[in-house]
Amino acid sequence: MKAFICSCAGTQLSEAERTFFREARPFGFILFARNIDNPQQVRDLVEDFRTCVDRPDAPVFIDQEGGRVQRLRPPHWRAYPPAARYGTLFDHDPLAALRACRNVHRLLARELKQLGINADCLPVLDVPVPGSHEIIGDRAFHDSPQTAALLASTAIAGLRAEGVAPVIKHIPGHGRAGADSHEELPVVDASLNELRAHDFLPFAALADAPMAMTAHVIYSAIDARRPATTSAIVIQDIIRGELGFDGLLMSDDLNMQALSGPLGRRAEMALAAGCDVVLHCSGRLEEMREVAAACPELGGDALPRANEAMRAANAQPQPFPDMKQAEEWLARLLVDASS
């Protein structure tokens, strides 16, 4: 299997896409709204991908956070609140917030697992500060790093109880950025001490997560030339070193405007800096071919990390005796969020 994750153009694979997946053998597959119509269609698409790569345990990812970032939506799937809703509840009733966060994320993960989706790009560990760009906003659990870490750990527990692997993001922190990395390259000029005291804390607290996604952000106090995704200094010294993250490290989407140059070159730079796998999301076949050509077979330290991530993504769900209570919490959170 090769060191990249990719998508497809529509709700089913074309013959050209099937041929590509069979030959390129990507590590994983990611779904977007364009790939989703109804439950059976999603199950069929997931199975088709896994058949192509001949790996029934291959990770299939989705961004199913709740709120603004929710690829699976009603009427076929539940609506979920944004992460900030748990933070608001925590400020009034911490124990209720933790209970709700774990159990509602179990509901979310159960819906994914029923479709064959076994990895969720969640939780967002970014901690916003005043004046930062709204791209994170209510996707963050709280503006306190400690509270954000506590709620995120509870969300992770909910996912893992259903056998879905979490992907913490966007390491080492996008919350302070003044720009949307989908559109341009953010530069964070905070001192290293400021970053350590705030932005880095949730990532250090949850460094035992099986997977993490990088931030396309320059931290000028660490590396003034390259964003974290392509910075060996940030990845080796901060993410692997100071924060202690030793799971599978994936890039954020290579197509985002924060990065520059040809896609193949972007992939090469991210992998050379220390990413284990790269993420390509557009579903455009010619772009996927360019990325695949730039990516090696998974090996070295990346291979055991990938194997461990796959084990997390293929764990068996645990009994869920509090499912009715979880549904009641979800209804309450959605009502409160709309009021």
Buried (B, 14 or more C-beta within 10 A) or exposed (E): BBBBBBBBBEBBBEEEBBEBBEEBBBBBBBBBEBBBBEBEBBBBBBEBBBBBBEBEEBBBBBBBBBBEBBBBEEEBBBBBBBBBBBBBBBEEEEEBBBBBBBBBBBBBBBBBBBBBBBBBBBBBBBBBBEEBBEBBBBBBBBBBBEBBBBBBBBBBBBBBBBBBBBBBBBBBBBBBBBBBBEEBBBBBEBEBEBBBEBBBBBBBBBBEBBBBBBBBBBBEBBBEEBBBBBBEBBBEBBBBEBBEBBBBBBBBBBBBEBBEEEBBBBBBBBBEBBBBBBBBBBBBBEBBBBBBEBBEEBEEEBBEBBEBBBEBBBBEBEEBEBEEEBBEBBEBBBEEBEE
